[in-house]
Amino acid sequence: MGIFERYLSVWVFLAILVGQGLGMFFPELFKSIAAFEFQNINLVIAFLIWAMILPMMLQIDFTRIKGLPKQPQGLFLTLAINWLIKPFSMFLIATLFMEVIFSTFITPDIAKSYVAGMILLGVAPCTAMVFVWSHLMKGDPNYTLVQVSINDLIMLFAFAPIAGFLLKVSDIVVPYETLFTSVFLFILLPLIISIIFRKLFFNSIAYVIQKLKPLSILALLATIAILFGLQSYNIVNNFYHMVLIAIPLILQTYLIFYLGFYISKKMKITKSIAGPACLIGTSNFFELAVAVAITLFGLNSPAALATIVGVLVEVPVMLHLVNIVNKKYTKPKS
């Protein structure tokens, strides 16, 4: 384990501080970065996500994928968490905190808007970043690809109905351009490139992956810094409300993770499959959630702010959960 991975929590904390500081002192720079987008996807962040996930994609051995149906438990786990549990638990937790526990601190209208934003996060399981979390906890890259692909396919049909039902909106507008573009950019395109790389560097692919590993960590830290820089104004001016939003979001994240962790233990699923299955359900497809919140409620709406808080808290929390998997998950007894 290199110095970047060994002290990753320290680097993440420093990246947060650097991003927040740069955002406050150089706001015009981050306005320019924010404007550099396509189909509601920031291209700078997209490039950094590419740098993170390409080395993980290179580890996928396509000759092994055909044997994955022999281990269906991991797929059952991630599908149950993502589509039968997570959206509804997010709705319950968000409603409990925003409309009951925090009712003396925020108005009912604001509370409902925050709940709406949190629901959108809960209905959008993670896509690209799962490969980063899977890599950090030594998950099976082949199985992770299958898990993510099936979830993305289901999301095409299930996102709008579930979100609409929970939001009590029958005509929810899903920016499918964002959804399809994200899947193309973060799954299909790097997958094609990884296939080409594996063919070109077949005899030295392990060496290539090893050399690219530091790039992945550096891209992760740069992503964190830019995210906090982009939201530095919101963090300073809405800090109190952002803390209120973060509390149920973090609680939901740990609840879903430990639920999946417990089930995987009972099902005796190996760490390399169970870890990514738990982390897919725990993490969020924040590009889609933010885009839908802006489309439905507006750029400066409380709902959009709630999805942005989800982006900011996700990376540090997910890194902690990866650490938990690596430290506490032991191979189940046969």
N, C-alpha and C positions, 0 to 999 in steps of 0.2 A: 504494500500500500504506500503510495507516494505522499509527499508532504501536503499536497492539496487535499487529498481524500482524508488523511489522518486528522487534519485540523479544519475540516470543512465547516463546522459550526462557527469557528472563529472568523473564517473568511466571509461567510454569509453575513454575520453581524457587521463586519467592516463594510461589506458591499451595501448593506442597508444604510449605514451612516453616510457613506460616500454619495449614494444616490440621492438621499434626502438633502444633503448639503449642496450638491451640484444643482438640484432642482430649485433650491431657494435662491442661489446666487446667479444661476444662468438659465432663467426661465425661458428665454427666447430659443435657446438651443433645444430644449425639450419640446417646445411648441413645434419646432421644425421636424423633430423626430415623430411627434404625434401626427403630423399632417402627412407623413410618408406612409400611406396605407392603401390597400386595395381590398374591396369587398369586406370592409370593416376589420381587416387583418393588418396589423402594423407590420410593415415589411422588414424593419430593423429587428424587431422581436422574432419574426419568422426566420430571418437569417441565423440568428443566434440559436433558435430551437433546432434548426438544421445542423448547426455545428455540434449541438449536444447529442442528437439522436443518430447521426450518421454512423459514428463508431459502434453504437449498439446494433444498428441494422446490419453492419458488416459481420456480426457474430451469428446471424441467422443462417442455419444450415438447412436448405430447402429439401434435402433428401430425407430429413427427419420429420418434416411436417406431416407426411402421409400417415405416420404412426401415432399421431397425437389423439385421434378419436378413441384410442385404447385407454386414454386417461381422461374421461369426460367429467370427473368430479370438479376439476378446476373451472371448467366452463359453467357447470351448473351453479357453482358458488358465485362467480362474478355476475352471472345473469340474474340470479335471485337477489343479490345485494343491490344491483343497479336499478332494476326495474320493478321489484316487488317490495323493497324495503326503503331504500334511500330517499326517493322523492317524498314519500309519505311521512317518514320520520323527520325530514327537514321541515315539512309543513307544520307538523305538531310542535317541534322544538322552537321554530321561528315564531309561531303564533303564541306559544306559552310565554316566551321572553318578551316579545315586542308588544303584545296586547294585554299581558297580565303583569308580569314581573316588572317591566320597565314602563308601565302605563303612566306612572307619575312623572316620568322624565321626558316623554315625547307625546305629541298629540296623536289621537286615533288615526287621522289621515296619514301622517308620516309613518306611523307604525305599520299600517296596511301596505304602504309602498315598500317599506323595508322587507316585509314578509314576502312580497311579490318578487323582489330581487333575489332573495335567498332561495325561493322555490325554483327559480330559473337555474340557479347553481345546482340545486339538488337533482334536477332532471337531466343534467348534462354530464355524463360520465367522461372521465379524462381520455384523451387520445394521445397526443404526441409525447407529453411529459412522462407518461407511464414507462416509456422505454428508458428514460433516465433513472427513474426509481427502481425499475427492474434490474438495471445494470448495477446500481449501487448496492442492491441486496442480493446480487448474484442469482437473479431469477433466470429461468429458461427463456432465452430470447425467441425461440421458435414458438413456444406455447404463448408467450406474451403477444406475439404478432397475431395469432389466431384469436386470442381473447379480445384484443382491441378491434380487430376486423369485424368480428361478429357483433360486438357492442355498437360499432359505428353503423352497421347495416340495420340493426334494430332501431337505432336512434333516428334514422331517416323516417321511420313510420310511427314511432312511439313518442317522440319528444313533444310534438304539438298536442296530441290528445291528452297526455298526462298533464302537461303544463296547463293546458286550457281547462281541464277538470279542476285542478287545484287552485288555479287563479279565478275560476268561475267565469272564464271568458270563452265564448264559443267560436269567436272568429280570430283567434290568436294568429299573428303574422310571424311566421318563421322565415328568417332570411336564408333560404336554402342555398343562395349563392355563397354565403359565408360557410355554411356547413360543407358543401361539396368542395369549395376551394381549400378549406382546412384539411379535409381528408386527402385531397390530391397533393397538397403541398407537404403535409407532415407524415403521410403514410405511403401513398403510391409512388410519388417521385423519388424520395430517398430510398425506397425499396428497390426501384429499378436501378438506381445508381449503385446501390450496394451489390446487386447481382452482377453488374458490369465490373465493379471493383474486384469481386471475388474471382471472376474469370480472368481478369488481367493480372492479378497478384495472387493466384491460387497457391503458389508454393511459399509465399511469404506473408499470407494474410494475417497471421498472428502477430508478426512484427509491425505491420501497418496499423493494426488495431491498438497495439501497445503505444505506438508513437502518437496516435490521435487522442488517447485518453486525456492528457492534460488540456487539450483543446476543449473537450467536453466540459470539464470543470470550470475553465476560464469563461466559456460561453454562459454557463449557468450563473456565475457570479455577475457577469455583465448584464444578463437579463434581469437579475434582482435589482441591480443598481439603476437600470433604466426604468423599471416599473415604479420604483420608489421616487425616482426623479420626475417621472411623468405625473405622479400623484402627490408631489410634495405640497402643492397648494391646498389640495383637499385634506391632506393629513394635518396641516397646521390649522386650517380654518374650520374643519369638521371633526377635530380629533376626538371630542367627547362622544359624538354620535358614532364615530368609527369604532371606538372601543366597545360601545353597546352592541354594535352589529357583530364585532369580532367574537364576543363571548359565546353566543349560541352557535356560530359557525365553527368555532374550535371545538366546542362540546360535541356537536354533530359529527365532526371529523373523527374524534377519538372514539365516539360511540360506534360508528359504522366500522371503524378499523377493528376494534376489539370484538365486535360481534362476528365479523368475518374470520378473525384470528381464532376465536373459540370454535366456530363451526368447522374450520379447516383442521383443527386438532382432533375434533370428534370424528371427522371423516378420514383422518390419517392421510391427509394430502401432504406431499413433500414440500419443503420450504421453497424450492425453485419454482413451483407452480402456485402454491398457496399465497406466497408473498405478493406477486403481481396481481393475483385475483383480488386480494384485500385492498391493494393500493389503487386499483382501477376504480373501485367503488368509493374509496375515500377521497380521491382527487376529483377535480372538476374540469370540464371543457370550458375554460373561462372565456375564450374568444367567442364562442357561441352564446354563452349566457349574457355577456356584456352587450353583444350585438342585438340580441332579442330585447333586452331591457331598454336599450336606446331606441329601438324601432317602436316598441309599444308605449314607452313612457317618456321618452325624450332624453337628450344628452345630460341635462343637469337635474334629472329627477332623482328622488331618494332611492328608487328602485335601482337605477344605474349605479348610484353610490354603493349600494349593498353588494352588487356584483363585483365592483372594484375592490372593496374590502376583502372579498373572497380571494381575489388574485393576490393581494398583498400578504395575507396570512397563510396562504396555501404552501408556499415554498418552504419557509422555516418549519412549519408543522410537519410537512411531508418528510423533510430530512430527519426530523426527530423520530418519526414512525419507521423510517428505513433503519435507523439505528436500533430501534426496539426489535425489529424483525431479526437483524443480524446478531443481537445479543441474546435474545430470549428464545428464539425458535430452535428447537432441537428436533432431530429426526425422530418421527414417531416410531414406537416399537411395533414390529410386525406381529 
